[in-house]
Amino acid sequence: MCLTEEQKTEIEAQRAGHAATRRATVPALEEMLYRAIPVLDHGFIRVVDYMGDDGAVVQAARVSYGRGTRQVSEDAGLIRYLMRHRHTTPFEMCEIKYHVKLPIFVARQWIRHRTANVNEYSARYSILDREFYIPAPEHLAAQSAVNRQGRGAVLAGQEAAQVFDILREDAARCYHHYVEMLNEGAGGAPADPGRQGLARELARMNLTLNTYTQWYWKTDLHNLLHFLSLRADAHAQYEIRAYAEAMLVSVEAWVPATFAAFCDYRLGAVTFSAAMLSVLRRLLAGETVGQEGSGLSKREWAEMMEVLGRQG
């Protein structure tokens, strides 16, 4: 991860500041505030603001004015009940804002989650940095033969070397042409006074999707957990999963009781359909059940057997 000197100065200034407040604060998250957590080769996430804590979830559920004499274990028990029974509204009382630096193709996946407030770095107004995502060798994989959205075996040898060369050369060439079309030198003056530069909003279309962009992304805790349940899943694309896993670290620091319940009831859990539950009951009763007589499709059957650790 590479931070510019300007970004480093900004982070240091933000972390040096302190403000007295009567609102709830979380020491573990305060310690992380503004710090950049590296993701991929040039990316990062950092928490820039938040509102609420585990207590805010409990307060919203009880609609009470304060904690009173309740024990932490009681609050944790209530949070687990809310998570278990999908009572989501109390989790909407907490909010968090991230500053994220990410490749454009990851941003286009991420923006599919339409439950946040987003403000992205504007390439109509500013010039994007010369930074591109290049996968690590262990993540350079062929197309999966069984999953149209997934990856298969890792590429190696000359085949991998050729792909790396193409990725680097295409990104560098397109960025060079981007800068050439802009025709902007130091201070915004034309690099070549003899010609006009193309408008930034047009020149940007030549950039490759592995070019890095940045945005501020603010969401409530309920929608953040929904995002993480999908993007921190083992089936998610590696690159967006890397960001989700970094965000999980901040969630654990921010709302530890909610995080524990989320891990138990969402991230580490599975959902059975009514037909699957019927099959499970028959299996527990000692009945021999095969896919043909289960009422499940071959894919559903395979998924259920995989979860149960049984051979199909």
KOLKE-658953 format. One line per 10 residues: number of its first residue (from 1); their letters; for each residue x, y, z of C-alpha. Coordinates in Angstrom, 3 decimals. Layout:
// residues N
NUM	a	X:Y:Z  ...;
// end
This chain:
// residues 312
1	mclteeqkte	0.000:0.000:0.000  1.344:3.439:-0.939  0.024:6.549:0.795  0.932:9.926:-0.652  2.720:12.408:1.578  -0.441:14.509:1.546  -2.493:11.541:2.778  0.053:10.735:5.499  0.004:14.339:6.695  -3.812:14.354:6.709;
11	ieaqraghaa	-3.976:11.109:8.715  -1.415:12.324:11.250  -3.319:15.589:11.713  -6.628:13.768:12.159  -5.189:11.313:14.672  -3.571:14.145:16.633  -6.889:15.914:17.147  -9.174:15.281:20.123  -12.691:16.472:20.886  -14.701:16.280:24.095;
21	trratvpale	-18.035:14.547:23.586  -20.998:13.191:25.512  -21.835:10.607:22.861  -20.858:6.964:23.143  -17.326:6.176:22.023  -15.518:2.857:21.637  -11.854:2.918:22.739  -10.835:0.018:20.470  -12.293:1.746:17.402  -10.991:5.142:18.488;
31	emlyraipvl	-7.516:3.612:18.386  -8.128:2.512:14.774  -9.722:5.813:13.714  -8.224:7.323:10.544  -5.526:4.639:10.316  -5.198:2.987:6.908  -5.489:-0.812:6.875  -3.672:-2.153:3.771  -5.706:-4.174:1.254  -4.375:-5.713:-1.990;
41	dhgfirvvdy	-1.251:-4.091:-3.450  -2.120:-0.368:-3.308  -5.516:-0.258:-1.594  -6.678:0.430:1.938  -9.680:1.025:4.159  -9.819:3.401:7.088  -12.580:4.352:9.487  -13.130:8.115:9.452  -16.250:8.382:11.630  -18.871:6.318:13.443;
51	mgddgavvqa	-21.992:6.682:15.572  -23.271:4.324:18.260  -22.048:1.080:19.785  -23.494:-2.212:21.068  -25.336:-0.185:23.690  -27.113:1.815:20.981  -28.465:-1.418:19.489  -29.778:-2.502:22.876  -31.184:0.944:23.646  -33.078:0.998:20.349;
61	arvsygrgtr	-34.492:-2.450:20.979  -35.697:-1.487:24.461  -36.440:2.166:23.602  -34.916:3.133:26.943  -33.030:6.215:28.146  -30.016:4.499:29.675  -28.304:1.330:30.716  -29.552:1.282:34.306  -28.297:-1.762:36.207  -28.258:-4.174:33.266;
71	qvsedaglir	-25.288:-6.485:32.877  -23.147:-6.712:29.754  -24.201:-10.357:29.459  -27.846:-9.283:29.323  -27.109:-6.868:26.504  -25.156:-9.536:24.619  -28.044:-11.959:25.073  -30.505:-9.451:23.647  -28.220:-8.733:20.672  -27.951:-12.457:19.990;
81	ylmrhrhttp	-31.759:-12.729:20.137  -32.131:-9.842:17.675  -29.593:-11.360:15.291  -31.040:-14.861:15.594  -34.590:-13.748:14.841  -33.578:-11.175:12.207  -34.907:-8.147:14.087  -32.774:-5.772:12.069  -34.077:-2.291:12.879  -32.056:-1.796:16.113;
91	femceikyhv	-28.832:-2.384:14.157  -29.751:0.504:11.870  -29.202:2.907:14.794  -25.405:2.593:14.393  -23.502:4.069:11.452  -19.920:4.018:10.205  -18.010:5.831:7.476  -15.028:4.392:5.618  -12.481:5.884:3.281  -11.655:3.174:0.740;
101	klpifvarqw	-9.033:2.971:-1.993  -9.883:0.176:-4.423  -9.581:-0.923:-8.065  -12.357:0.325:-10.335  -13.600:-3.194:-11.145  -14.007:-3.902:-7.400  -15.841:-0.601:-6.971  -18.286:-1.612:-9.699  -19.064:-4.831:-7.811  -19.303:-2.977:-4.501;
111	irhrtanvne	-21.695:-0.303:-5.772  -24.286:-3.016:-6.376  -25.013:-2.662:-2.646  -27.358:0.310:-2.911  -27.796:0.807:0.835  -24.984:3.270:1.549  -24.060:6.888:0.952  -21.145:7.068:-1.490  -18.947:9.882:-2.721  -16.248:8.805:-5.178;
121	ysarysildr	-13.076:10.558:-6.278  -14.035:12.504:-9.389  -11.945:11.875:-12.497  -13.940:14.684:-14.119  -12.331:17.086:-11.662  -8.998:15.468:-10.758  -6.398:13.219:-12.371  -6.289:9.611:-11.172  -3.013:8.293:-9.741  -0.795:5.963:-11.748;
131	efyipapehl	-1.614:2.919:-9.627  -2.977:-0.398:-10.879  -3.977:-3.632:-9.205  -1.880:-6.595:-10.296  -2.914:-9.916:-8.679  -0.417:-11.813:-6.565  0.734:-15.024:-8.297  -1.415:-17.218:-6.048  -4.543:-15.342:-7.175  -3.904:-15.516:-10.910;
141	aaqsavnrqg	-6.289:-18.312:-11.833  -7.990:-19.738:-14.900  -11.757:-19.665:-15.441  -13.576:-22.320:-13.444  -15.022:-25.131:-15.532  -18.028:-25.540:-13.218  -18.738:-21.993:-12.020  -19.178:-19.160:-14.510  -18.412:-16.618:-11.798  -15.461:-18.425:-10.260;
151	rgavlagqea	-11.816:-19.315:-10.663  -10.166:-22.616:-11.348  -6.548:-23.744:-11.145  -3.807:-21.177:-10.572  -1.843:-20.290:-13.709  1.871:-20.994:-13.656  5.025:-20.837:-15.740  5.064:-19.115:-19.113  1.286:-18.797:-19.213  1.262:-16.818:-15.951;
161	aqvfdilred	4.233:-14.710:-17.023  2.458:-13.769:-20.252  -0.702:-12.719:-18.399  1.306:-10.581:-15.951  3.087:-8.897:-18.868  -0.233:-8.125:-20.565  -1.792:-6.709:-17.388  1.168:-4.453:-16.650  1.729:-3.339:-20.236  -1.933:-2.586:-20.950;
171	aarcyhhyve	-2.363:-0.590:-17.743  0.851:1.377:-18.283  0.108:2.073:-21.958  -3.474:3.188:-21.315  -2.381:5.449:-18.457  0.369:6.944:-20.637  -2.222:7.734:-23.315  -4.574:9.098:-20.639  -1.921:11.576:-19.513  -0.993:12.369:-23.112;
181	mlnegaggap	-4.604:13.165:-24.014  -4.969:15.370:-20.931  -1.857:17.335:-21.954  -1.509:18.686:-18.412  1.834:19.535:-16.883  2.785:20.848:-13.447  0.259:23.286:-12.023  -2.284:22.437:-14.701  -0.424:24.197:-17.504  -0.338:22.421:-20.897;
191	adpgrqglar	2.526:19.950:-21.189  2.611:20.776:-24.904  1.616:24.446:-25.375  0.990:23.768:-29.055  -2.159:21.724:-28.541  -5.277:21.526:-26.405  -5.808:18.690:-23.991  -8.850:16.455:-23.988  -11.415:17.069:-21.233  -10.739:14.995:-18.119;
201	elarmnltln	-14.235:13.504:-18.229  -13.439:12.055:-21.671  -9.799:11.094:-21.168  -10.696:8.892:-18.189  -12.588:6.438:-20.401  -9.278:5.085:-21.684  -8.183:3.795:-18.266  -8.159:0.085:-17.440  -10.490:-1.297:-14.785  -7.581:-2.216:-12.495;
211	tytqwywktd	-6.813:1.501:-12.023  -7.353:2.567:-8.406  -10.119:4.939:-7.373  -11.193:6.135:-3.906  -14.439:6.872:-2.146  -16.109:7.618:1.162  -18.683:4.958:1.988  -21.146:5.455:4.864  -23.715:2.894:5.940  -25.645:1.669:8.963;
221	lhnllhflsl	-24.645:-1.448:10.868  -27.497:-3.601:9.555  -26.602:-2.961:5.921  -22.886:-3.270:6.655  -23.452:-6.742:8.092  -25.507:-7.707:5.040  -22.662:-6.533:2.800  -20.125:-8.498:4.844  -22.260:-11.655:4.911  -22.051:-11.712:1.110;
231	radahaqyei	-18.585:-10.302:0.460  -16.694:-11.997:3.300  -18.117:-15.344:2.201  -15.680:-17.892:0.781  -17.569:-17.820:-2.542  -17.073:-14.070:-3.042  -14.436:-12.829:-5.475  -11.075:-12.692:-3.717  -10.445:-8.992:-4.316  -13.676:-7.705:-2.753;
241	rayaeamlvs	-13.410:-10.370:-0.045  -10.046:-8.886:0.951  -11.769:-5.564:1.659  -14.611:-7.261:3.539  -12.155:-9.121:5.764  -10.354:-5.869:6.590  -13.707:-4.273:7.462  -14.546:-7.181:9.764  -11.582:-6.149:11.922  -13.123:-2.711:12.428;
251	veawvpatfa	-16.573:-4.183:13.162  -15.110:-6.443:15.861  -13.440:-3.429:17.479  -16.571:-1.277:17.181  -19.410:-3.599:18.269  -17.885:-6.786:19.735  -21.171:-8.285:20.975  -22.844:-7.704:17.606  -19.782:-9.068:15.810  -19.864:-12.285:17.865;
261	afcdyrlgav	-23.568:-12.777:17.155  -23.016:-12.036:13.469  -20.259:-14.663:13.244  -22.508:-17.264:14.891  -25.791:-16.572:13.132  -24.739:-15.195:9.741  -21.115:-15.581:8.738  -20.632:-19.073:10.141  -24.179:-20.284:9.628  -26.148:-21.912:6.814;
271	tfsaamlsvl	-29.810:-21.767:5.863  -31.835:-24.869:5.044  -34.929:-24.701:2.860  -38.124:-26.384:4.052  -37.358:-29.338:1.744  -33.812:-29.607:3.102  -35.102:-29.536:6.671  -37.498:-32.356:5.826  -34.589:-34.434:4.480  -32.530:-33.697:7.593;
281	rrllagetvg	-35.338:-34.873:9.861  -35.641:-38.086:7.874  -31.886:-38.669:8.134  -31.933:-38.051:11.890  -34.763:-40.567:12.189  -32.473:-43.167:10.645  -34.109:-43.276:7.234  -31.956:-43.841:4.165  -32.570:-40.908:1.816  -31.177:-40.469:-1.682;
291	qegsglskre	-31.269:-37.465:-3.980  -33.922:-39.024:-6.209  -36.460:-39.326:-3.421  -35.512:-36.175:-1.539  -37.430:-33.574:-3.501  -34.160:-31.650:-3.977  -32.398:-30.842:-7.209  -28.946:-32.345:-7.756  -27.338:-29.022:-6.932  -29.392:-28.531:-3.766;
301	waemmevlgr	-28.610:-32.087:-2.698  -24.881:-31.620:-3.297  -24.861:-28.346:-1.341  -26.688:-29.909:1.599  -24.419:-32.967:1.695  -21.367:-30.714:1.570  -22.639:-28.727:4.566  -23.392:-31.929:6.479  -19.985:-33.383:5.605  -21.527:-36.414:3.938;
311	qg	-20.901:-38.076:0.633  -23.680:-37.424:-1.880;
// end
